[in-house]
Amino acid sequence: MKDPKNIEVLNKLVMNYITLHGLQNIQLDPNDPFAVYFLKVLSSGMLPIGGASNAMVYSISNDDISAPLADFYVPNSMFHPMIKMAYDFYQKVDDIDSIVNPMMKEQIKQQLGDIDYEEFVEKSVDTFKTCLCELLDNYNSKREDYNEIKLEVFNLKMQEAVEIEDYETAAEMRDKIADFKSTI
């Protein structure tokens, strides 16, 4: 994946994935693709989280981290596992607050200060889900497993829209699903 806009969305997805795992007090495996991406790219300051388009960033392929933004890419060998893990997490992320340790929750509330904990969690969940859907919408792959995830997330988003009676979004998702199915 090479598109700078998709890289920006991926950065937000990574940050929210890590944040939401942190709420659960789960330490990510150092080989987890999200942890690898974070450690090699985001935490090193090589790639801006907000995605300033003129910043210098680096490639993360084959441990070669020396290319400018135009040459930055996330190899499919990293991107596809990230999408799979993000999808697995997407399916349970709405219940995240129910699995947060009460002591951890209190510590987080203290760290957040004036920021409302529930609002923080809700925004992190919404941003995570939005970023995953946006990546799936904007990045096309020939991989069958990726396309199955894409269809499933689009269907879930359509169902969520129907549940909250947002029929315009539901219709948009229905049309995206139909368009996507016609191309695979």
C-alpha positions, 0 to 999 in steps of 0.5 A: 500500500502506497497511497499517502491518504491510505497511509494516514488512515492506517496510522490512525487505525494503528493508534486506535488499535493500540489505544483500545488494546491498552484499555484492556491492559493487553501487551501486544506481542512484539511480532504483532503487525500493529506493534511492528508498524508502530515501533518501526514507523510511528514511535520513531517519528518517521511518519507523522500520525496526522499525516503532514503530506510534506514530511519525510517518512521511510519505507518499512520493507526489508528493514530498509527505512530510508525512503521519502514519502513518495516512496513510502509503502506498507508491504502487503505481507504486513498490510494484509495481516493487519487488516485481518487482525483489525477485522477480528478486533472490529467484531468485538470492539463495541464491547470493549468497556465490558472487559476493561479491568475496573482498576485499569479504568480508574487509572485511565480516568485519572490520566485523562483528567478533564476528558470524559472516559466514556467519550474517549472510549467511544471516540476511539472505537468509532475512529477505529471502525471508521478507519478500517472501513475507509481503508477497505473502501479505498484499497483494492486487493486481489486476495480472497480473504481481504475481499471477504473481510471487505464484504463483511465489514460493509455488510456490518456497517449497513446493518448498523445503519439500519439499526439506527435508522440511518437509511441514507448510509445503509443505501450507500453501503448497499450500493458499495456492496453491489459495486464491489461484488460486480468487480470481483 
